[in-house]
C-alpha cells in the first residue's frame, strides 16, 4: 500500500529553450522506496527532466509546471536558496561525469566531509570519520588512505563510487542518477549499478534512474517511463511493460535488445532465430521539426497503413489501462501485434 501522497509529484512539466520545447507536459509520481527509470533515445528529454527536479537546468532553459517534494513548497521556479536547503538533505544527484562533479584541487575525503558537515554540523574529526565510512560503504578498499587522494588518482569506477558515496552520505529521501554508468566499461557499469541499488536499499531512498540501458532497467527498476521527443509514450511496472509493451515505440526498443538479454515475460531479447535483430528505422525529430501529431508517427509501422491521419495530426493523450498502473499515449496501441519484433523486422 502506498501512503496517501507520493514522495515526488510532477504534473505538466515543460522545459523550453526559447520557443523550442524539449519536455512537453510530463506527469509522473515517485513513491517511497521505489526506483523509477526514465528511458528512451538520446534527446528524449530524460536528463533535462532529472535536472529540473534538482534546480540544475542548463543556461537558457526555462521550466514550467508543478513539481512537489512531500512537505515542501513548489520546486519549479524556486530559487537557488530554496534548492540549497534540499540538496544533500532530501534530494541528491549522482551525475554522469564524476570527474567534473568532483573538485580536482581537494582530496576526495575532504569533499565528502564538507558535504556531511554542511548538512549535519559535525566536527571536522567526526565528518572525516563519516567520509571514510562512506567510502568503505561503496566498496573502496583502504578507504582511510584513499580519502586523502585526489579525484585524478581514482579510476573511473572509483570516482563513480565516490560520487555515489557523496550523494548518499546524508541519506536523502530522493536520489536522481543521471546516466550514472555511461563512461564506464560494461563490467564496472554492472558493479556500480549493483552498488547504487544496495546503498539505496540500505537507506530506504527512492531513485529516479535516467538511462538508455534496458537491461539495467529490467534488473534494478520497479517502474519505467518511456520517453520520446519530450513526452511519455508509456509507463508502468517494469515486468508488465517488458512482458507486453503497448506503445509501438516501447515495443521497438524491446525488440532491438540483444539476444542474450532475458525478458521478465519469458524468453530473451528481440532476435528471431536465423534473422537479423529488429530495429527502429529513422531517427527522432529535432526540437525545431516536431510533427504536429504523434512525434513517433514518421517511424512507426502502425502509422504507415493508417486509413485516417490521426497519428500525424492529433497529439495522443495518455490513457490509463487496466488497474490504472499503466499508461500509454498512442492512438493505435490496440493494434500492436503479440510479436512486435516481427512488425519492426519488416520495416528495417
ZALOMI-873571 format. One record per residue (C-alpha): x negated, y negated, z; residue number from 1. Coordinates in pm, 1 decimal. Layout:
BEGIN
      east     north        up    n
         X         Y         Z  NUM
...
This chain:
BEGIN
      east     north        up    n
       0.0       0.0       0.0    1
    -126.0    -345.9     -91.4    2
     -91.3    -637.3     151.4    3
     169.9    -897.1      68.0    4
     -80.0   -1114.5    -118.9    5
    -381.9   -1024.8    -333.7    6
    -726.0   -1139.5    -226.5    7
    -752.4   -1337.0    -550.5    8
    -467.7   -1450.7    -771.8    9
    -526.7   -1609.0   -1113.2   10
    -244.4   -1748.0   -1324.5   11
    -257.7   -1914.3   -1665.0   12
    -635.6   -1968.5   -1667.4   13
    -752.8   -2170.8   -1965.2   14
   -1112.6   -2267.4   -2038.9   15
   -1195.5   -2503.1   -2323.4   16
   -1487.7   -2674.4   -2488.8   17
   -1322.7   -2988.4   -2615.0   18
   -1036.1   -2882.3   -2845.7   19
   -1158.1   -2520.5   -2865.3   20
   -1007.2   -2275.7   -2614.8   21
   -1231.1   -1986.5   -2511.1   22
    -992.8   -1842.1   -2248.0   23
    -622.5   -1871.1   -2324.6   24
    -371.5   -1823.9   -2046.0   25
    -530.4   -1540.0   -1848.2   26
    -348.8   -1400.0   -1541.8   27
    -460.6   -1124.1   -1304.5   28
    -494.7   -1025.1    -939.3   29
    -776.2    -869.9    -738.0   30
    -673.1    -670.8    -429.9   31
    -868.9    -592.5    -115.6   32
   -1146.2    -339.8    -164.4   33
   -1086.7    -274.1    -534.6   34
   -1306.4    -303.0    -843.0   35
   -1155.6    -484.3   -1141.3   36
   -1357.0    -453.4   -1463.3   37
   -1333.9    -718.8   -1734.8   38
   -1428.3    -554.4   -2064.4   39
   -1443.3    -647.9   -2431.1   40
   -1682.2    -752.5   -2704.0   41
   -1919.5   -1047.6   -2672.1   42
   -1730.1   -1374.4   -2694.5   43
   -1410.7   -1236.0   -2540.2   44
   -1430.9   -1483.1   -2250.8   45
   -1530.9   -1237.0   -1976.8   46
   -1828.2   -1426.8   -1836.2   47
   -1652.8   -1763.7   -1863.3   48
   -1365.1   -1621.0   -1660.6   49
   -1605.7   -1495.5   -1395.3   50
   -1790.5   -1827.2   -1381.9   51
   -1465.3   -2020.8   -1349.1   52
   -1384.9   -1825.6   -1030.9   53
   -1715.2   -1942.3    -883.8   54
   -1701.4   -2303.4   -1000.0   55
   -2005.0   -2238.4   -1221.6   56
   -1878.1   -2316.8   -1571.3   57
   -2138.5   -2438.9   -1821.8   58
   -2169.4   -2805.2   -1906.4   59
   -1895.9   -2920.7   -2141.7   60
   -1642.6   -2658.8   -2031.4   61
   -1316.7   -2754.8   -1862.7   62
   -1073.8   -2524.7   -1680.9   63
    -702.2   -2540.8   -1612.7   64
    -457.8   -2305.8   -1445.6   65
    -430.8   -2160.9   -1096.3   66
    -684.5   -1952.7    -903.1   67
    -637.6   -1893.3    -533.1   68
    -852.1   -1702.0    -287.9   69
    -638.6   -1587.3       5.0   70
    -623.1   -1856.5     270.0   71
    -792.2   -2119.2      52.9   72
    -657.3   -2413.3    -148.2   73
    -664.5   -2419.3    -527.2   74
   -1004.1   -2327.2    -674.9   75
    -967.0   -2454.0   -1031.8   76
   -1080.1   -2813.1   -1035.6   77
   -1219.7   -2800.7    -683.1   78
   -1540.2   -2997.9    -644.9   79
   -1881.9   -2861.9    -560.9   80
   -1844.5   -2928.6    -184.6   81
   -1532.4   -2710.0    -174.1   82
   -1710.5   -2425.4    -350.9   83
   -2024.9   -2466.5    -141.1   84
   -1814.8   -2380.2     163.2   85
   -1719.0   -2048.2      -2.5   86
   -2041.4   -1942.3    -175.4   87
   -2204.3   -1660.8      15.1   88
   -1940.2   -1668.7     287.5   89
   -1631.4   -1548.6      98.5   90
   -1739.1   -1516.5    -264.1   91
   -2075.1   -1433.9    -420.6   92
   -2233.2   -1378.4    -761.6   93
   -2455.2   -1101.9    -893.4   94
   -2589.8   -1266.4   -1210.3   95
   -2703.0   -1117.3   -1537.7   96
   -3052.2   -1269.4   -1529.4   97
   -3205.2   -1203.2   -1189.3   98
   -3533.8   -1372.9   -1279.8   99
   -3355.3   -1702.2   -1348.7  100
   -3140.6   -1664.5   -1036.5  101
   -3441.3   -1633.8    -804.1  102
   -3675.3   -1925.0    -733.9  103
   -4019.1   -1848.5    -878.6  104
   -4200.7   -2052.4    -610.0  105
   -4064.9   -1886.8    -294.8  106
   -4110.9   -1529.2    -168.7  107
   -3803.7   -1311.5    -214.6  108
   -3766.5   -1256.8     158.9  109
   -3768.4   -1631.4     225.3  110
   -3486.5   -1677.3     -25.2  111
   -3275.1   -1408.7     140.4  112
   -3350.0   -1555.0     484.1  113
   -3243.2   -1900.3     365.1  114
   -2916.6   -1754.2     233.8  115
   -2828.6   -1595.8     566.4  116
   -2941.2   -1895.5     772.9  117
   -2725.6   -2134.5     567.5  118
   -2415.5   -1930.3     646.8  119
   -2477.0   -1780.2     989.3  120
   -2710.5   -2030.7    1152.0  121
   -2961.1   -1768.6    1268.0  122
   -3310.7   -1845.2    1388.8  123
   -3597.6   -1803.7    1143.1  124
   -3704.4   -1479.5    1311.5  125
   -3351.8   -1337.6    1306.1  126
   -3296.1   -1442.7     944.7  127
   -3628.2   -1287.2     844.0  128
   -3529.2    -957.1    1005.9  129
   -3193.0    -967.3     826.3  130
   -3368.7   -1031.9     493.9  131
   -3596.4    -731.1     537.4  132
   -3299.9    -515.0     638.5  133
   -3107.2    -633.4     331.9  134
   -3392.5    -528.3     104.2  135
   -3403.5    -189.8     274.6  136
   -3028.7    -151.0     221.0  137
   -3073.4    -190.0    -154.7  138
   -3345.0      73.6    -166.3  139
   -3662.0    -137.4    -188.4  140
   -3944.5      59.9     -33.2  141
   -4184.6    -105.1     211.8  142
   -3936.1    -390.4     245.8  143
   -4138.0    -581.6     505.2  144
   -4431.6    -619.7     264.7  145
   -4213.0    -669.4     -41.9  146
   -4025.8    -951.9     130.8  147
   -4348.8   -1154.7     110.6  148
   -4378.1   -1101.0    -266.1  149
   -4263.2   -1344.0    -535.0  150
   -3998.5   -1256.9    -798.0  151
   -4257.3   -1216.1   -1075.8  152
   -4419.3    -941.2    -867.9  153
   -4096.2    -737.4    -875.6  154
   -3991.5    -513.8   -1162.8  155
   -3667.4    -593.7   -1344.0  156
   -3480.7    -328.3   -1146.3  157
   -3621.9    -454.2    -817.6  158
   -3522.8    -812.3    -897.4  159
   -3168.4    -697.7    -970.0  160
   -3163.6    -512.1    -636.9  161
   -3283.9    -829.4    -468.9  162
   -3000.5   -1042.9    -612.4  163
   -2752.5    -774.4    -501.1  164
   -2904.9    -797.8    -153.3  165
   -2867.5   -1176.5    -164.9  166
   -2505.4   -1155.2    -279.1  167
   -2415.6    -904.8      -7.5  168
   -2624.8   -1031.5     283.9  169
   -2338.2   -1234.2     434.2  170
   -2076.2    -967.1     349.8  171
   -1846.3   -1181.0     131.7  172
   -1494.5   -1062.5      56.4  173
   -1526.3   -1100.2    -321.7  174
   -1830.7   -1030.0    -537.8  175
   -1845.0   -1124.8    -905.6  176
   -2100.4    -923.2   -1104.5  177
   -2159.5   -1078.2   -1446.7  178
   -2314.7    -812.8   -1674.0  179
   -2549.5    -715.3   -1387.7  180
   -2744.0    -448.8   -1579.8  181
   -2772.5    -590.9   -1933.4  182
   -3150.7    -640.5   -1931.5  183
   -3233.1    -304.1   -1770.7  184
   -3316.4      35.4   -1916.3  185
   -3037.6     299.4   -1901.4  186
   -3178.1     484.6   -1602.5  187
   -3221.6     166.4   -1399.8  188
   -2875.3      47.8   -1505.9  189
   -2721.5     359.3   -1355.3  190
   -2911.2     322.6   -1027.9  191
   -2826.0     -47.2    -993.7  192
   -2454.5      14.5   -1050.7  193
   -2454.8     301.0    -801.1  194
   -2626.2      72.0    -550.6  195
   -2378.5    -209.2    -609.0  196
   -2089.3      33.1    -564.2  197
   -2236.0     172.4    -241.2  198
   -2301.2    -170.5     -88.7  199
   -1952.2    -285.0    -187.1  200
   -1800.6      20.5     -18.6  201
   -2011.2     -34.8     293.8  202
   -1895.6    -394.9     332.9  203
   -1537.7    -349.4     206.0  204
   -1579.0    -622.0     -56.0  205
   -1371.5    -647.7    -372.0  206
   -1561.9    -662.9    -700.4  207
   -1497.7    -824.9   -1037.1  208
   -1730.8    -641.3   -1275.9  209
   -1793.8    -806.3   -1612.3  210
   -1929.6    -550.1   -1856.3  211
   -1915.3    -409.4   -2207.0  212
   -2024.1     -66.5   -2078.0  213
   -1711.9     151.7   -2081.3  214
   -1896.2     445.2   -1925.6  215
   -1975.5     223.0   -1625.2  216
   -1610.9     117.0   -1609.2  217
   -1497.1     479.6   -1604.2  218
   -1734.4     562.7   -1320.6  219
   -1717.3     254.7   -1099.8  220
   -1390.7      61.0   -1154.7  221
   -1037.4     108.0   -1022.5  222
    -859.6    -114.3   -1271.7  223
    -962.4    -269.8   -1600.9  224
    -856.2    -568.9   -1804.8  225
    -944.9    -554.0   -2173.4  226
   -1005.8    -897.5   -2324.6  227
   -1011.9   -1010.9   -2684.9  228
   -1055.2   -1369.2   -2809.6  229
    -985.9   -1516.8   -2467.8  230
    -671.0   -1317.8   -2385.4  231
    -589.3    -993.7   -2204.5  232
    -465.3    -732.1   -2451.0  233
    -425.9    -452.4   -2194.8  234
    -470.7    -392.0   -1823.7  235
    -408.1    -111.2   -1578.7  236
    -568.4     169.0   -1375.8  237
    -885.5     291.2   -1544.9  238
    -781.8     657.2   -1556.1  239
    -449.3     573.3   -1722.7  240
    -594.2     332.4   -1978.1  241
    -868.8     576.8   -2075.7  242
    -626.8     868.4   -2097.1  243
    -369.2     683.4   -2307.8  244
    -453.4     334.6   -2432.7  245
    -156.6     130.7   -2550.1  246
    -323.4    -163.9   -2726.2  247
    -487.4     -87.7   -3063.3  248
    -796.7    -283.9   -2961.3  249
    -839.9     -75.5   -2645.6  250
    -789.5     240.5   -2849.2  251
   -1060.2     130.0   -3090.9  252
   -1307.3      61.1   -2811.3  253
   -1247.3     401.5   -2652.8  254
   -1257.4     580.9   -2987.9  255
   -1604.7     439.3   -3050.1  256
   -1752.1     587.4   -2730.8  257
   -2042.0     826.4   -2795.8  258
   -1951.2    1196.2   -2780.4  259
   -2138.1    1255.1   -2453.7  260
   -1916.9    1014.9   -2255.6  261
   -1645.1    1202.5   -2061.9  262
   -1296.2    1054.4   -2052.7  263
   -1069.9    1076.5   -1746.8  264
    -783.0    1210.1   -1955.8  265
    -989.0    1508.7   -2064.6  266
   -1233.8    1560.2   -2348.2  267
   -1521.3    1332.0   -2431.9  268
   -1596.1    1025.2   -2643.9  269
   -1442.8     933.2   -2975.0  270
   -1637.4    1150.9   -3219.2  271
   -1427.5    1402.0   -3407.7  272
   -1612.5    1727.8   -3478.0  273
   -1800.6    1710.9   -3806.7  274
   -1707.4    1347.5   -3872.7  275
   -1862.7    1011.5   -3806.1  276
   -1798.5     803.5   -3495.5  277
   -1492.0     576.9   -3531.3  278
   -1549.8     203.2   -3525.5  279
   -1350.8    -119.9   -3532.5  280
   -1405.3    -290.0   -3867.0  281
   -1494.7    -657.2   -3887.7  282
   -1585.9    -897.6   -3608.6  283
   -1398.9   -1106.9   -3350.1  284
   -1288.6   -1453.3   -3465.5  285
   -1478.3   -1765.3   -3369.0  286
   -1313.6   -2024.6   -3144.5  287
   -1271.2   -2254.5   -3442.9  288
   -1099.2   -1985.0   -3651.8  289
    -845.9   -1825.7   -3417.7  290
    -549.5   -1695.7   -3617.8  291
    -200.5   -1819.8   -3526.2  292
     -64.8   -1478.4   -3425.1  293
    -244.2   -1186.4   -3265.3  294
    -619.2   -1253.3   -3281.6  295
    -685.6    -883.4   -3342.5  296
    -445.0    -856.5   -3638.5  297
    -713.0    -902.6   -3910.4  298
    -899.0    -596.3   -3772.5  299
    -600.8    -389.1   -3659.9  300
    -499.0     -80.3   -3862.4  301
    -141.9    -111.5   -3735.8  302
    -108.4    -469.6   -3858.3  303
    -208.1    -389.0   -4218.2  304
     101.3    -191.7   -4327.1  305
     345.1    -410.7   -4135.1  306
     671.7    -483.4   -4312.6  307
     700.9    -813.7   -4130.0  308
     449.4   -1082.5   -4038.6  309
     493.9   -1095.9   -3659.0  310
     138.6    -978.6   -3595.1  311
      -7.9   -1263.2   -3798.7  312
     226.5   -1542.0   -3693.5  313
     356.3   -1469.9   -3342.3  314
     134.1   -1450.7   -3034.4  315
     220.9   -1130.1   -2842.5  316
     311.8   -1186.1   -2479.9  317
     213.5    -936.9   -2204.6  318
     471.3    -664.2   -2137.1  319
     485.5    -458.0   -1818.6  320
     501.4     -84.1   -1879.0  321
     646.9     196.0   -1666.5  322
     598.1     132.5   -1297.0  323
     450.7    -211.2   -1362.0  324
      88.9    -115.7   -1303.6  325
       6.6    -155.7   -1671.8  326
      45.3    -441.8   -1915.2  327
      -5.0    -464.3   -2290.3  328
       7.3    -763.5   -2524.3  329
      83.8    -612.2   -2865.4  330
     385.6    -625.9   -3095.3  331
     334.9    -269.1   -3219.6  332
     194.3     -77.1   -2923.8  333
     471.5     183.0   -2950.9  334
     338.9     282.2   -3295.3  335
      -9.0     378.5   -3173.1  336
     -60.1     749.9   -3251.0  337
    -159.1    1007.6   -2991.3  338
    -501.3    1037.0   -3159.7  339
    -601.4     674.1   -3225.4  340
    -955.8     779.9   -3321.6  341
    -814.5     914.2   -3649.1  342
    -648.3     579.1   -3716.8  343
    -979.6     394.2   -3683.4  344
   -1173.3     653.3   -3884.9  345
    -952.0     574.6   -4179.8  346
   -1044.0     207.0   -4163.7  347
   -1420.1     224.1   -4112.4  348
